[in-house]
Amino acid sequence: MAASVGDAPASRPDPRRALGTRGETAVAHWYEAQGYQVVDRNWRCREGELDLVLERARVVVFCEVKTRRSDRFGAPVEAITRRKRQRLRILAAKWLDERRAVVRELRFDVASVMPGPDGNFAIEVLEGAF
């Protein structure tokens, strides 16, 4: 069947998005192995998105995951600008307000993820990054 004029081309999967999703999954598993529970993943509101929200013993962790194919343009953690940190704090406040969460401690982590030659991910988590 021929496509008619005006039909949208078939959408192709975005390899960058797929890599990012795989990186987030790897980081979620890393936290679970450390005894954390994934409370939310890719939580969105008008102002943006939180990659991972985790909890352990009333400590809530907001983790920004940065996955890169290489460090050619710098380490993934270097992509977290001052403006991004401010936005993450605003998003965290909205998340907490929406959940009416009782927390003793908040923490903002950044996870740098890069695929290794064996196909496994190298994960570096910077706890309390800001």
Long-range contacts (C-beta under 8 A, 24 or more apart in sequence): 19-67, 19-69, 19-115, 20-65, 20-67, 22-67, 22-121, 23-65, 23-66, 23-67, 23-111, 23-113, 23-121, 24-51, 24-52, 24-65, 24-67, 26-113, 26-121, 26-123, 27-52, 27-63, 27-65, 27-111, 27-113, 27-123, 27-125, 28-52, 28-54, 30-111, 30-123, 30-125, 31-61, 31-63, 31-125, 36-61, 40-95, 43-91, 43-95, 45-91, 45-94, 47-87, 47-90, 47-91, 47-94, 48-87, 48-88, 48-90, 48-91, 49-91, 50-88, 50-91, 50-92, 50-95, 52-111, 53-95, 57-104, 58-102, 58-103, 58-104, 58-105, 59-103, 59-104, 59-105, 59-106, 59-107, 60-96, 60-101, 60-103, 60-105, 60-106, 60-107, 61-106, 61-107, 61-108, 61-109, 61-127, 62-88, 62-91, 62-92, 62-95, 62-106, 62-107, 62-108, 62-109, 63-108, 63-109, 63-110, 63-111, 63-125, 64-88, 64-108, 64-109, 64-110, 64-111, 64-129, 65-110, 65-111, 65-113, 66-110, 66-111, 66-112, 66-113, 67-113, 67-114, 67-121, 68-112, 68-113, 68-114, 69-114, 69-115, 70-114, 71-114, 75-112, 76-112, 76-113, 76-114, 77-110, 77-112, 77-124, 77-126, 77-129, 80-110, 80-129, 80-130, 85-130
